[in-house]
Amino acid sequence: MRTSAILGVTSCAVTAIAFIAPITASADPFTDLLCASGSAQFCPAPPPPESTPPETQACHPSYDPCLPITSDVDCENGSGDGPVYTGPVRVIGPDDYGLDRDGNGIGCG
């Protein structure tokens, strides 16, 4: 009789632990239960990594809008060889890419 009382207490403790474990809810409770069991094969795939937003890329401080810091930038429809091409930009610092040939503050304009 004493053995059955101990087993009953042990079962209750194990059950309580199973209900305390955090479970992330999704559309399918069965999948949630299997994923919480520790088996990764039942868990949904993690979301893909987010790409870097354009506003966080390195911008050359002399041009507005942002031009990348690279070996060369040329005007669209010009005779330059790139690797990057741009339309009109304001030149607000040293014209490292040589886009404002007439010195009016507008490159490729």
C-alpha positions in Angstrom: 0.0 0.0 0.0 2.8 2.3 0.7 4.3 1.8 -2.8 1.1 2.9 -4.5 1.0 6.1 -2.4 4.5 7.1 -3.5 3.8 6.4 -7.1 0.7 8.6 -6.9 2.7 11.5 -5.6 5.4 11.0 -8.2 2.8 11.0 -11.0 1.3 14.2 -9.8 4.7 15.9 -9.6 5.5 14.9 -13.2 2.2 16.0 -14.5 2.6 19.4 -12.8 6.0 19.9 -14.5 4.5 19.0 -17.9 1.9 21.7 -17.5 4.3 24.3 -16.3 6.6 24.1 -19.3 6.1 27.1 -21.7 4.4 26.3 -24.9 4.2 28.8 -27.8 0.8 28.7 -29.4 0.2 28.3 -33.1 -2.7 27.2 -35.2 -2.3 23.5 -34.3 -2.3 22.5 -30.6 -1.0 19.0 -31.5 2.0 20.5 -33.3 2.5 22.7 -30.2 2.5 19.7 -27.9 5.0 17.8 -30.1 7.3 20.8 -30.5 7.3 21.4 -26.7 8.4 17.8 -26.2 11.9 18.8 -27.3 11.8 17.1 -30.7 12.8 19.6 -33.3 11.3 17.6 -36.2 7.8 18.6 -35.1 8.6 22.4 -34.7 7.9 24.8 -37.5 10.9 26.2 -39.3 12.3 29.5 -37.9 11.6 32.6 -39.9 14.2 33.7 -42.4 16.7 36.4 -41.3 15.6 39.9 -42.1 17.6 41.7 -44.8 19.4 44.9 -44.0 17.1 47.9 -44.7 18.5 50.3 -47.3 18.7 53.2 -44.7 21.3 51.3 -42.7 23.7 50.8 -45.7 26.9 52.8 -45.7 26.3 56.1 -47.6 28.9 58.5 -49.0 28.4 61.7 -47.0 28.8 64.0 -50.0 25.7 62.9 -51.9 21.9 63.2 -51.4 20.2 60.8 -51.9 22.4 58.1 -50.6 25.1 56.7 -52.9 27.1 53.7 -51.7 30.7 53.9 -50.8 32.3 52.1 -53.6 35.2 52.3 -56.1 33.3 54.5 -58.6 29.8 55.8 -59.3 28.8 57.1 -62.8 25.8 58.9 -64.2 23.1 56.9 -65.9 23.1 57.2 -69.7 26.7 58.5 -69.5 29.9 57.1 -70.8 31.2 55.8 -67.4 32.0 52.2 -66.7 30.4 51.9 -63.3 30.1 49.6 -61.3 27.3 51.8 -59.9 25.1 54.2 -61.8 22.9 57.0 -60.5 20.4 59.7 -61.7 20.5 63.3 -60.4 21.9 63.8 -56.9 22.8 66.8 -54.8 26.5 67.2 -54.1 26.9 68.4 -50.5 30.6 67.7 -50.0 33.7 66.8 -51.9 32.7 65.4 -55.3 34.8 62.2 -55.0 32.9 60.5 -57.9 33.1 63.5 -60.2 29.4 63.6 -60.9 29.0 67.5 -60.7 31.2 68.5 -63.7 29.8 72.1 -63.9 30.1 72.7 -60.1 26.4 73.8 -59.7 25.8 71.3 -56.8 23.7 68.9 -58.8 25.5 65.7 -60.0 24.2 63.9 -63.1 21.7 66.7 -63.7 
